[in-house]
């Protein structure tokens, strides 16, 4: 045992009663056959052992003493059995380093005197050759009165400092249980910490965005850098619509974008983009330490706030997932068990759910997004932790925002359910969303590939590129009211209805509702053209912006484009219904805006279940769950028929080692469809000579030749083997080699140089079966299979 001083029986614990100290405490004389060394050892108790001079041992101590002594004696017996059954005590105990002890006496010889007289005359005779060693504990059957004799022996008990009785064992078991519980609790603690840190980061970025973006339109007299919503109405001063307002809006926005690019380009290049392709790669099993470092986190947060506040066509939702993953990486170093990559990936999956929950106020959508889009492995334990992190993020975010602002980003309220004929329009919106998403992916990937060329980078670096794109975005957004404001504010206005309870705000300024805000504005050509132009301009701006050297997401821009498309479709349906009256009741254009937003986002990202959950939580409207599902599914089908999702495309473009799902391939061709019958072969039935073989090698540069015997396939001869055959002929015959050149090459001569183990396939066999055989069967010459199939034999 590990604690030999207390648990293993020492020499004094195994001494015979005559060798122990008597009740008076005096040491007894050594037993017969035991040297002085053992008697001196017997007089010195080991550490942690207390001498007990009482007449009897307690039952518990007796049981422990008997158990440990029998265990050690059996060990010593097995280690010394190779030296014979008999022998002296010294020889037997020397094999396992146990001090020499006296033989245990029979119960009748236990009565020792208190005076401590010598007991050499009463020592047991030496054992027979076939008997057990003299130091072995007798079997219970040989000692019927063993309990009474052991109970009356004075001896040693374990000290209180080394006590390991049942109480200590229970305490050890309880300590192990507490340790196991503590290890399990660490994962929950980190999940809660990740959700809290993610929500606090999202709230801080949101406050910074509103304060910084408001400075592009005006300033607060009473409080510096106060947003337009928090500043008192009397203290807010607009820059105006003239030259001063144009210069302040364009100038401040360009400076913010420039600052964001400088932070990313100079300090943390991994903070650029949305970060979701990198998170997918990490969860796919690859280590990318720079992506989740503390430096990336520190740069990502202010860079994201500056780029969004600058008015660029990007969103903060995707980068918030990256921010949450960075928090997970930092928190994983608190507890040692999460230094393991597998454990750390569980936290990263939970962090992805917390990031989406922070961005949209959608905890269920966040869990489903982590499951569907970013995680490669998602066991039940990870699911519960992801849900815990997402709920924690939503809870903290609701406490920060308060009851007036609400949790969801675009909260709306609709009571009317969709009519059957409207599902046709929703399906068409799904088709349009898939087409727009596929077009966006195609054009953005081509633009990204152009920017990666050395000639482009030589003249335009990342900072210059972001600054120019921000300048172009702000200049193209200034003339139109739909593109001048923040994306989130315009999206909320497009989602909302026009009734007496909603009030008048930016919807009236945009012309979506009447001046009092109670009714929908008429679907004029100017309003429809404004929505179409705004959607097209925002789509072009997003194509240029996504993938640049600044933190940028595409959730909100995609939702913006889809909302403009859906609002146009809703106004068109409303105009048709007012003229032809094919539906009972009125048409809600805001519902079409929400369905169109889901369709375009599904066409870009190719997510389905999580997107539906996000849209339901995002809008707070459960009435239109079927239109959401239908449009998203149709958009994915249409988009997948053209190209892949944007995140998968960026993984390929950036060269990340991501393992994609295996694609099922069906082979309809037969082996004869790819066989060739006009190959150059070595036909031994024609009795070729050595000179013909040499001419064949000189005329053709193939690596080998099929060897046939008339219509029978023999095997495959590699070029190197045929050259070795010719060289051997020259070496063997020497001067007679020239005469040997005219002799024929027989099949017996070629067989040692021909690989005859090539697998043969029937010409009508399926080509898929041939590929399976080639992939799973280990042939001695694997490359010969292709030669056989091409030979057509």
Protein Blocks (a to p, Z undefined) as FASTA:
>chain_A
ZZlmlmpccfklmpcfklpccfkopacdddehiafklmmmmmpccehiacdfbfbdcfkl
mmmmmmmmmmmmmmmmmmmmmnojbdcfklmmmmnopacddddddfklmmccfklpafkl
mpccdddfklccfkbccdfklmmklmmmmmmpccddddfklgccfklmmmmmmmmmmmmm
mmmmmmmmmmmmmmmmmmmmmmmmmmmmmmmmmmmnmccfkbghiafklpcfklpccebj
clmlmmmmmmmmmmmmmmmmmmmmmmommlgcjklmmmmmmmnopacfklmgmklmmmmm
mmmmmmmmnopacdfklmmmmmmmmmmmmmmmmpmklmpmklmmmmmmmmmmmmmmmmno
paklmmmmmmmmmpmbdcfklmmmmmmmmmmmmmmmmmmnommnombfblcddfbdcdfk
lmmmmmmmmmmmmmmmmmmmmmmmmmmmmmmpmklmmmmcfklmmmmmmmmmmmmmmmpm
klmmcfklmmmmmmpccdfknopafkmmnopacfkopaccdddfklmmmmmmmmmmmmmm
mmmmnopacdcdfklmmmmmmmmmmmmmmmmmmmmmmmnopagcjddfklmmmmmmmmmm
mmmnopaklmmmmmmmmnopaklmmmmmmmmmmmmmmmmmmmccfklmmmmmnopacddd
ddddddfbdfklmgcfkbccddfklopafklmmmmmmmpccfbdcddehjacfbdcdfkl
mmmmmmmmmmmnommmmmmmmpccdfklmmmmpcfkbccddfkbcfklmmmmmmmpccfb
lmlmmmmmmnoZZ
